[in-house]
Amino acid sequence: MPRQVPLFLLPTLALISLPAIARDWQVDAAHSSLSFKGTYQDGPFAGRFGKFDAAIAFDENDLSKDKFDVKVSVASVETESSERDDTLKTPEFFDPARYPQARFITESFGKGSDGGLEAKGTLTIRDVSKPVTLKVKFSGSGNAATLDVDTTLNRLDFGLGTGGDWADIGKDVPVHGHLVLTAK
């Protein structure tokens, strides 16, 4: 006589056979930010991008399924100085008329040398693509989460302000993203 699986175990067995997928998250743009810090003539300034979109799939228990795809409208750059903002929108810097968006796409996730989570991917600015590593902090509870990412970019790697007139601008630019997320 063949053995039968009790009916109450069927939903559990169905879940076991499903492949693991990362959870999709929606960004709350009103409560999220993408900011950076710079220096000009050794004086600090801060800036941010007012418009960006991110497709986030994240499961801290299975990093192989995780993915970030972030698109930034470079014309939305703001530094609380209209003169500096105008300069950042020229062909010497972001040139949004020609290159309207910057984009970061992850390729892998893993533990960094400090034991923290890292996301490795490709950042494209002005059609120049370079590998970038983000330090990642994810904090979730139920259907809500926050995602914080940090890195430091060399602006010269992306052709931003490479002329001699811009030697007074620091080349290293710390970048911070703080995303407030809701499960889809």
N, C-alpha and C positions, 0 to 999 in steps of 0.2 A: 504494500500500500504506500503510495507516494506521500511524502510529508508536505504539508501546506504551511505557508508563511501566514502567521496571524495577521488579520486585516489591519490592526492598529499599527503594525510595523511598516506597512507599505509607504506612507509618506516619508518616513525616515530613510528607507532604502532608496527612494527616488532622489532625495537630496544628496545622498552619498555618491550617486552615480553622475551628478551634475559636475561639469568642469567649474573650477573656481574662476570667478571674474571679479575684477575690481569694481568697487562701488562708484557710480557716477555722482558728481557733485556740481551743484549750480552756484555760481559766484554771486554774492549780494554786492553789486557794484557800489551802492550807496554807502556801504560800511567797509569797503576794501580799499587798499591803496597800493600804489607802486611808486616808490620814491628813490631818490638818489642824493648823494652828497658830492660836492665838488669844491675846488679851491680856485680862486682867481687872485693873483698877486699875493699869495699866501693867506688870503682871507677866505674863510669858509662860506659856502652858500648851500642851500638845500633846494631840491626841486622834486617835481612829481609829474606823472603822466595822468591826465584826467580821464582818458578813455583807453580802456583795454578790455579784452575778452579772454577768458580762459576756459578750455575744456579740461576738466580734471577727473581722472579715474584713479582712485586710490584705495588700497587695502593694505594696511600696515602689516598684516599677517602673510601676504603673498606679494612681495615687491615685483615679481616677474610680470604681473598683470597691470602694473601702474603706468600711467601716462599723463603728462602735462603737455598741453598745446596752448601757448599763450601768444596772443596777437596784440600789439601795442600801436595805437595811433600816435606817431611821433609828432604830429602837428599839435597834439594836446599837451605838449611840454609846458610847464609853468615853474618859474623860479622866484616869483614875487619881484621881478625886475623886468619891465616891459622891454627895455633895451637888450638885456641878456636873452630874454625869450625870443625876440626878433632875430638875434644873432644865431641862436641855436636852430632856427628854421631856415638859415641860408644854405647855399650849396657847400660851404665850408664845413658844415656840421650835418644835421639830420636831413636837410633838403627834402621836406615832405612832398613838394610838388613832384619830385622825381621818384622818391622812395617813401611812400606813405606809411608803411608799417614796418615795425621790427617784429621778429617772431622767434620764439624759443620752443623747441620740441625735444622732449626727453628721449633718450635712447636706453638708459638703464638706471637702476636704483641699487644702492648698496650701502654698506657701512663704511664710514670714513675712518681715517687714522685716529681720530679722536673718539671713535665709537658711535658718533652721531650718524644720522641718515643723510645720504647725499644723492642727488639726482644729477646724472651726467647727460648732457644733450648738446644740441647745436643752436647757437644764437646767430640770427642773421640780421644785420643792420646795414643799410645802403648796399644790398646785394653782396655783402661780405659775410661769409659764414665761418664761424670759429667754434671749437669745442669750449663748453663752459660747464663748470660744476657748481651746483647750488647746494648750500647747507639747508636741510629741510627739517622743520618742526611741525608735526601734525598733531592736533589735539581734538579728538572727537568724542561726542556723547550723544547717542541716539541718532537723530536726523540732523544734528547741527555739528559744525566743526570749524576750526580755524587752521589755516595753513600759513606758516611763515617761512620765507625763503630769503637767503642772503648770499651774495657773492661780491667780488670786486672785479671790475672790468678795467682793462687798459683801453681808453678811448681811441688811442692811436691804432690799435689792432683793427678797428672798424673804419678807419679813415676819417675820424671825427676831429676836425681842427688840426690838420697835419701841417698847415703852412707855418712859416716862421713867425707870423703875427700872433700866434696863439701860444707861444712858449710860456706865458704867464699863467696858463691854465694847467692845473695838475692833471697828470695823465691817468692816475688811478682814481676810479669812481666806484665807491661802495654803493651797492644797490640792495634795496629791501622791499620785499613784497609781503603784504599782510592781507590775506583773503579770508573773508567770512563766508562760510559755505553752508548750503542746505542740501540734504540728500535729494536726488531726483526720484 
